[in-house]
């Protein structure tokens, strides 16, 4: 680690004058949506074709285990830094410092994956788990460059990168696994092509906005680890709140009941994705309005996002109510038809959860970490008792009702913190820590 990059700001000087012009918000939204959907679609196809190509479920089970173990430590690797980075209007840290910090948190997450897998997983799965974690970490490092692109208004680079990553990792996995039947070799191939996309496509484009000097002082590392820890806990709590009623349903009714609920919920995930595609490109705009005390623009933009999310929910509710039974039958067979009554409560839960994720990210943008922490932890606290009563009373629908109650109260609390932050305006920035002089 060095603090070499702290001496100058990236994105200044002659390179900045040659930097590409920002795109419109609409164009950035479109590119971000297309790229994200492409990437997620190809990743989903991999989980299906691994069964087809292997002729059994052993490789699919190992891949699922690798995903599960990584997801435990994924929030540690991410550390909510993307949202923090794209809302860093004061340029407290350079992109090189964000990259170096991501290397630190990713190293901690990888260590956690290895130790956890060595203790709790079959020995033959350890290598695959490690390789899957490395593949995901490679993508997260590219994500830092994507944050730099977003700050400079060029999310077309992000969308194209995600498309290249999705297509190349799919081709690498199918080609290598189809020939070798080795999950480990296929995961290694996915990691290699991800690095290639980062080096050959992302890095040259991000450098158009200024030089990238990777390095960070340990003082800043400790500062960011401590300062952002509450929002990391908030992210873990946000993900845990809906998992509590699902696990309880599996415990009470068995895996089949949870499998049915998860299958009906699968197409509804588009609401969550659609909401994130709406507000994610706007996070930098929110941050700029907030820093410049533009309360009217800030409030207007906040209202537009609230209406957009409810609009996505209403349109999805109408479409899924009309086409949901047919779509679910197409995906899972006619045996799922008796359970389509679960759709509307699931849609309502997903809309509320979309607001929770939006509010959580916006509170990070506003640097109201306390609001994000309290709202999300409160959702988990409420989910525990409501799970017991609602699932026992309404069975599978009880999972949805628990989500509506717990997430709903958490969202109300976070909305109150957001409005309070709008009214107060940005706080005075605290001086960043610096390395002590050698003679001190």
C-alpha positions as CSV (number, residue, x, y, z in Angstrom):
1,X,0.0,0.0,0.0
2,X,1.1,3.5,-0.8
3,X,-0.3,7.0,-0.4
4,X,1.2,8.1,-3.7
5,X,-2.2,8.7,-5.3
6,X,-3.4,10.9,-2.5
7,X,-1.1,13.8,-3.6
8,X,-3.2,14.5,-6.7
9,X,-6.7,14.3,-8.0
10,X,-7.4,12.0,-10.9
11,X,-9.5,13.4,-13.8
12,X,-7.6,16.8,-13.8
13,X,-5.2,18.3,-16.3
14,X,-4.9,17.8,-20.0
15,X,-6.6,14.4,-20.0
16,X,-9.7,15.9,-18.6
17,X,-10.0,18.3,-21.5
18,X,-10.0,15.3,-23.9
19,X,-12.5,13.4,-21.9
20,X,-15.7,12.2,-23.7
21,X,-18.7,14.4,-23.1
22,X,-21.4,13.0,-20.6
23,X,-24.5,11.3,-22.0
24,X,-28.0,12.3,-21.0
25,X,-29.6,10.7,-18.0
26,X,-32.0,8.8,-20.3
27,X,-29.2,7.4,-22.4
28,X,-27.3,6.3,-19.2
29,X,-30.4,4.6,-17.9
30,X,-30.9,2.7,-21.1
31,X,-27.3,1.5,-21.4
32,X,-27.2,0.5,-17.7
33,X,-30.4,-1.5,-18.1
34,X,-29.4,-3.2,-21.3
35,X,-26.0,-4.2,-19.9
36,X,-27.3,-5.4,-16.6
37,X,-30.0,-7.5,-18.1
38,X,-27.6,-9.0,-20.6
39,X,-25.2,-9.9,-17.8
40,X,-27.8,-11.4,-15.5
41,X,-29.4,-13.3,-18.3
42,X,-26.2,-15.1,-19.3
43,X,-25.4,-15.8,-15.6
44,X,-28.9,-17.4,-15.3
45,X,-28.3,-19.5,-18.4
46,X,-25.1,-20.9,-16.9
47,X,-27.0,-22.2,-13.8
48,X,-29.4,-24.0,-16.2
49,X,-26.9,-25.4,-18.8
50,X,-24.5,-26.7,-16.1
51,X,-27.2,-29.4,-15.5
52,X,-27.7,-30.1,-19.2
53,X,-24.0,-30.4,-20.0
54,X,-23.1,-32.5,-17.0
55,X,-26.0,-34.9,-17.3
56,X,-26.6,-34.7,-13.5
57,X,-26.9,-32.4,-10.6
58,X,-23.5,-32.8,-8.9
59,X,-21.9,-29.9,-10.7
60,X,-25.0,-27.7,-10.3
61,X,-25.0,-28.4,-6.6
62,X,-21.3,-27.5,-6.3
63,X,-21.9,-24.3,-8.2
64,X,-24.9,-23.4,-6.0
65,X,-22.8,-24.1,-2.9
66,X,-20.1,-21.8,-4.2
67,X,-22.6,-19.0,-4.8
68,X,-24.1,-19.5,-1.4
69,X,-20.8,-19.3,0.4
70,X,-19.6,-16.3,-1.5
71,X,-22.9,-14.5,-0.9
72,X,-22.2,-14.7,2.8
73,X,-19.0,-12.6,2.4
74,X,-20.0,-10.6,-0.7
75,X,-21.2,-7.6,1.3
76,X,-17.7,-7.4,3.0
77,X,-16.1,-7.3,-0.5
78,X,-18.5,-4.6,-1.8
79,X,-18.5,-2.6,1.5
80,X,-21.2,-0.3,-0.1
81,X,-18.4,1.5,-1.8
82,X,-20.0,1.8,-5.3
83,X,-22.8,4.0,-3.9
84,X,-20.3,5.9,-1.8
85,X,-18.0,6.4,-4.7
86,X,-20.5,7.7,-7.3
87,X,-21.8,10.2,-4.6
88,X,-18.4,11.4,-3.7
89,X,-18.9,14.9,-5.2
90,X,-16.2,16.4,-2.9
91,X,-13.7,13.9,-4.4
92,X,-12.6,12.8,-1.0
93,X,-10.8,9.8,-2.5
94,X,-9.4,9.2,-5.9
95,X,-10.5,6.2,-8.1
96,X,-7.1,4.7,-7.4
97,X,-7.8,4.8,-3.7
98,X,-11.2,3.3,-4.2
99,X,-9.6,0.5,-6.3
100,X,-7.0,-0.2,-3.7
101,X,-9.6,-0.2,-0.9
102,X,-11.7,-2.7,-2.9
103,X,-8.6,-4.9,-3.1
104,X,-8.4,-4.8,0.7
105,X,-12.0,-5.6,1.3
106,X,-12.0,-8.3,-1.4
107,X,-9.0,-9.9,0.2
108,X,-10.8,-10.0,3.5
109,X,-13.9,-11.5,1.8
110,X,-11.8,-14.1,0.0
111,X,-10.1,-15.1,3.2
112,X,-13.5,-15.5,4.9
113,X,-14.7,-17.7,2.1
114,X,-11.7,-19.9,2.3
115,X,-11.8,-20.3,6.1
116,X,-15.6,-20.8,6.1
117,X,-15.5,-23.4,3.3
118,X,-12.6,-25.3,4.9
119,X,-14.6,-25.6,8.1
120,X,-18.1,-26.2,6.9
121,X,-18.0,-27.6,3.3
122,X,-16.9,-30.9,1.8
123,X,-13.1,-30.8,1.0
124,X,-13.7,-31.5,-2.7
125,X,-15.7,-28.3,-3.1
126,X,-13.1,-26.0,-1.6
127,X,-11.3,-25.2,-4.9
128,X,-14.5,-24.5,-6.8
129,X,-15.7,-22.1,-4.0
130,X,-12.3,-20.3,-4.1
131,X,-12.4,-19.9,-7.9
132,X,-16.0,-18.7,-7.9
133,X,-15.1,-16.1,-5.3
134,X,-12.1,-15.0,-7.4
135,X,-14.3,-14.7,-10.4
136,X,-16.8,-12.4,-8.5
137,X,-13.9,-10.3,-7.1
138,X,-12.5,-9.7,-10.6
139,X,-15.9,-8.3,-11.6
140,X,-16.1,-6.2,-8.4
141,X,-12.7,-4.6,-9.2
142,X,-14.0,-3.6,-12.7
143,X,-17.0,-2.2,-10.8
144,X,-14.7,0.5,-9.4
145,X,-13.9,1.7,-12.9
146,X,-17.6,1.6,-13.6
147,X,-18.1,4.0,-10.7
148,X,-15.5,6.3,-12.3
149,X,-17.4,6.1,-15.6
150,X,-20.7,6.9,-13.9
151,X,-19.3,10.0,-12.1
152,X,-18.2,11.2,-15.5
153,X,-21.6,10.5,-17.1
154,X,-20.7,7.7,-19.4
155,X,-22.7,4.7,-18.3
156,X,-22.6,3.4,-21.9
157,X,-19.1,2.1,-21.1
158,X,-20.7,0.3,-18.1
159,X,-23.5,-1.3,-20.2
160,X,-21.1,-2.4,-22.9
161,X,-18.7,-3.8,-20.4
162,X,-21.4,-5.8,-18.7
163,X,-22.5,-7.2,-22.1
164,X,-18.9,-8.2,-22.9
165,X,-18.5,-9.8,-19.5
166,X,-21.9,-11.7,-19.7
167,X,-21.2,-13.0,-23.2
168,X,-17.5,-13.9,-22.7
169,X,-18.0,-15.6,-19.3
170,X,-20.9,-17.6,-20.8
171,X,-18.9,-18.7,-23.8
172,X,-15.9,-19.6,-21.6
173,X,-18.0,-21.6,-19.1
174,X,-19.9,-23.5,-21.8
175,X,-16.8,-24.2,-23.9
176,X,-14.5,-25.3,-21.1
177,X,-17.1,-27.2,-19.1
178,X,-18.5,-28.8,-22.2
179,X,-15.1,-30.1,-23.1
180,X,-13.6,-30.9,-19.7
181,X,-16.7,-31.5,-17.4
182,X,-14.5,-29.6,-14.9
183,X,-16.4,-26.9,-12.9
184,X,-13.1,-25.6,-11.5
185,X,-11.6,-25.2,-15.0
186,X,-14.8,-23.4,-16.2
187,X,-14.8,-21.0,-13.2
188,X,-11.1,-20.3,-13.8
189,X,-11.9,-19.5,-17.5
190,X,-14.6,-17.1,-16.4
191,X,-12.2,-15.2,-14.1
192,X,-9.6,-15.0,-16.9
193,X,-12.0,-13.5,-19.5
194,X,-13.4,-11.1,-16.9
195,X,-9.9,-9.8,-16.3
196,X,-9.4,-9.5,-20.0
197,X,-12.5,-7.4,-20.4
198,X,-11.3,-5.1,-17.6
199,X,-7.9,-4.7,-19.0
200,X,-8.8,-4.4,-22.7
201,X,-12.1,-2.5,-22.6
202,X,-12.7,-0.8,-19.2
203,X,-9.3,0.4,-18.2
204,X,-8.6,2.3,-21.5
205,X,-12.0,4.0,-21.4
206,X,-11.8,5.0,-17.7
207,X,-8.3,6.5,-18.3
208,X,-9.9,9.0,-20.7
209,X,-11.1,10.8,-17.6
210,X,-7.7,11.0,-16.0
211,X,-4.8,8.9,-14.8
212,X,-5.4,6.1,-12.5
213,X,-2.8,5.6,-9.8
214,X,-3.6,2.6,-7.6
215,X,-2.7,3.1,-4.0
216,X,-4.1,4.1,-0.6
217,X,-2.6,4.9,2.8
218,X,-3.4,2.5,5.7
219,X,-4.8,5.4,7.6
220,X,-7.5,5.9,5.0
221,X,-8.1,2.2,4.9
222,X,-8.8,2.1,8.6
223,X,-10.9,5.3,8.3
224,X,-13.1,3.9,5.6
225,X,-13.5,0.5,7.3
226,X,-14.7,2.2,10.5
227,X,-16.7,5.0,8.8
228,X,-18.7,2.8,6.4
229,X,-19.1,-0.2,8.8
230,X,-22.7,0.9,9.8
231,X,-23.9,0.8,6.2
232,X,-22.3,-2.6,5.6
233,X,-24.3,-3.9,8.6
234,X,-27.4,-2.2,7.1
235,X,-26.8,-4.0,3.8
236,X,-26.5,-7.3,5.6
237,X,-29.7,-6.6,7.5
238,X,-31.5,-5.5,4.4
239,X,-30.7,-8.9,2.8
240,X,-31.5,-10.8,6.0
241,X,-35.0,-9.5,6.5
242,X,-36.7,-11.4,3.7
243,X,-34.6,-14.5,4.3
244,X,-36.0,-15.0,7.9
245,X,-39.6,-15.9,6.8
246,X,-38.3,-18.0,3.9
247,X,-36.2,-20.1,6.2
248,X,-39.0,-20.4,8.7
249,X,-41.4,-21.5,6.0
250,X,-38.8,-24.2,5.0
251,X,-38.5,-25.3,8.6
252,X,-42.3,-25.5,9.2
253,X,-43.6,-26.6,5.8
254,X,-40.5,-28.3,4.2
255,X,-38.3,-27.5,1.3
256,X,-41.1,-28.0,-1.2
257,X,-43.2,-25.1,0.1
258,X,-40.2,-22.8,-0.1
259,X,-39.4,-24.1,-3.6
260,X,-43.0,-23.3,-4.7
261,X,-42.8,-19.8,-3.2
262,X,-39.4,-19.1,-4.7
263,X,-40.6,-20.3,-8.1
264,X,-43.7,-18.0,-8.1
265,X,-41.5,-15.1,-7.0
266,X,-38.9,-15.7,-9.8
267,X,-40.5,-13.5,-12.5
268,X,-41.5,-10.8,-10.0
269,X,-37.8,-10.0,-9.5
270,X,-38.0,-7.8,-12.6
271,X,-39.7,-5.1,-10.4
272,X,-36.6,-5.0,-8.1
273,X,-34.3,-4.8,-11.1
274,X,-36.4,-2.2,-12.9
275,X,-36.4,0.0,-9.9
276,X,-32.6,-0.2,-9.5
277,X,-32.2,0.7,-13.2
278,X,-34.3,3.8,-12.6
279,X,-32.5,5.2,-9.6
280,X,-28.9,3.9,-9.8
281,X,-27.9,6.3,-12.7
282,X,-29.4,9.2,-10.6
283,X,-27.4,8.7,-7.5
284,X,-24.7,11.1,-8.7
285,X,-27.4,13.6,-9.6
286,X,-28.9,13.3,-6.1
287,X,-25.5,13.9,-4.6
288,X,-24.8,17.0,-6.7
289,X,-28.2,18.5,-5.9
290,X,-27.6,17.8,-2.2
291,X,-24.1,19.2,-2.1
292,X,-25.3,22.4,-3.9
293,X,-28.3,22.9,-1.6
294,X,-30.8,22.5,-4.4
295,X,-33.7,21.5,-2.2
296,X,-36.4,22.0,-4.8
297,X,-34.6,19.9,-7.5
298,X,-33.7,17.3,-4.9
299,X,-37.3,17.0,-3.7
300,X,-38.7,16.9,-7.3
301,X,-36.2,14.2,-8.3
302,X,-37.1,12.1,-5.2
303,X,-40.8,12.3,-6.0
304,X,-40.2,11.2,-9.6
305,X,-38.3,8.1,-8.5
306,X,-41.1,7.3,-6.0
307,X,-43.7,7.5,-8.7
308,X,-41.5,5.6,-11.2
309,X,-41.2,2.7,-8.7
310,X,-44.9,2.5,-8.0
311,X,-45.5,2.8,-11.7
312,X,-43.3,-0.2,-12.4
313,X,-45.1,-2.1,-9.6
314,X,-48.6,-1.3,-11.0
315,X,-47.7,-2.2,-14.6
316,X,-46.0,-5.5,-13.4
317,X,-49.0,-6.3,-11.3
318,X,-51.4,-6.0,-14.3
319,X,-49.1,-7.9,-16.6
320,X,-48.4,-10.7,-14.1
321,X,-52.0,-11.0,-13.1
322,X,-53.0,-11.5,-16.7
323,X,-50.0,-13.5,-18.0
324,X,-48.5,-14.8,-14.7
325,X,-50.2,-18.3,-14.7
326,X,-49.2,-18.9,-18.3
327,X,-45.7,-17.7,-17.7
328,X,-45.2,-19.7,-14.6
329,X,-46.6,-22.8,-16.3
330,X,-44.2,-22.3,-19.2
331,X,-41.3,-22.1,-16.8
332,X,-42.2,-24.7,-14.2
333,X,-45.0,-26.8,-15.6
334,X,-48.7,-27.0,-14.8
335,X,-48.1,-28.1,-11.3
336,X,-47.4,-24.5,-10.3
337,X,-50.9,-23.2,-11.4
338,X,-52.6,-23.8,-8.1
339,X,-50.2,-21.4,-6.4
340,X,-50.6,-18.4,-8.7
341,X,-52.7,-16.8,-5.9
342,X,-49.3,-16.0,-4.3
343,X,-48.5,-13.5,-7.0
344,X,-50.1,-10.3,-5.8
345,X,-48.7,-10.4,-2.3
346,X,-45.3,-11.1,-3.7
347,X,-45.6,-8.1,-6.0
348,X,-46.5,-5.9,-3.1
349,X,-43.6,-7.2,-1.1
350,X,-41.2,-6.6,-4.0
351,X,-42.4,-3.0,-4.5
352,X,-41.9,-2.2,-0.8
353,X,-38.4,-3.9,-0.9
354,X,-37.6,-1.7,-4.0
355,X,-38.3,1.4,-1.9
356,X,-36.1,0.0,0.9
357,X,-33.1,-0.5,-1.4
358,X,-33.6,2.9,-2.9
359,X,-33.9,4.6,0.5
360,X,-30.8,2.7,1.7
361,X,-28.7,3.8,-1.2
362,X,-30.0,7.4,-1.0
363,X,-29.2,7.6,2.6
364,X,-25.6,6.6,1.8
365,X,-25.6,9.4,-0.9
366,X,-26.8,11.8,1.8
367,X,-24.2,10.4,4.2
368,X,-27.0,9.6,6.7
369,X,-25.5,6.3,7.7
370,X,-27.5,6.3,11.0
371,X,-30.8,6.4,9.0
372,X,-29.8,3.5,6.8
373,X,-28.6,1.5,9.8
374,X,-31.7,2.1,12.0
375,X,-34.2,1.5,9.2
376,X,-32.7,-1.8,8.0
377,X,-31.9,-3.2,11.4
378,X,-35.4,-2.3,12.5
379,X,-36.8,-4.3,9.6
380,X,-34.9,-7.4,10.8
381,X,-36.1,-6.9,14.4
382,X,-39.7,-6.7,13.2
383,X,-39.3,-9.7,10.8
384,X,-38.5,-12.1,13.7
385,X,-41.8,-12.0,15.6
386,X,-44.0,-11.3,12.5
387,X,-42.6,-14.3,10.8
388,X,-43.8,-16.6,13.5
389,X,-47.3,-15.3,13.5
390,X,-47.8,-14.6,9.8
391,X,-46.3,-17.8,8.4
392,X,-48.2,-19.9,10.9
393,X,-51.4,-18.1,10.1
394,X,-51.1,-17.6,6.3
395,X,-48.6,-20.3,5.3
396,X,-46.7,-19.2,2.1
397,X,-48.5,-15.9,1.9
398,X,-47.2,-15.2,5.4
399,X,-43.7,-14.8,3.9
400,X,-45.0,-11.9,1.8
401,X,-47.0,-10.3,4.6
402,X,-43.9,-10.5,6.8
403,X,-41.9,-8.7,4.1
404,X,-44.5,-6.0,3.7
405,X,-44.7,-5.4,7.5
406,X,-41.0,-5.4,8.2
407,X,-39.8,-3.7,5.1
408,X,-42.7,-1.2,5.2
409,X,-41.8,0.0,8.7
410,X,-38.1,0.2,7.8
411,X,-39.0,2.2,4.7
412,X,-41.1,4.7,6.7
413,X,-38.2,5.3,9.1
414,X,-35.7,5.7,6.4
415,X,-38.0,8.1,4.5
416,X,-38.2,10.3,7.6
417,X,-34.4,10.4,7.8
418,X,-34.2,11.3,4.1
419,X,-36.7,14.2,4.5
420,X,-34.8,15.4,7.6
421,X,-31.5,15.3,5.6
422,X,-33.2,17.3,2.7
423,X,-34.2,19.9,5.2
424,X,-30.9,20.2,7.1
425,X,-28.7,20.0,4.0
426,X,-25.1,18.6,3.8
427,X,-23.1,18.5,7.0
428,X,-19.7,20.1,7.1
429,X,-17.1,17.6,5.8
430,X,-14.8,16.2,8.5
431,X,-11.1,16.5,7.6
432,X,-9.8,13.2,6.2
433,X,-7.1,11.4,8.1
434,X,-3.5,11.8,6.9
435,X,-0.4,9.9,7.3
436,X,1.9,11.2,10.2
437,X,5.1,12.9,9.1
438,X,8.2,10.8,9.6
439,X,9.6,13.2,12.3
440,X,6.4,13.0,14.4
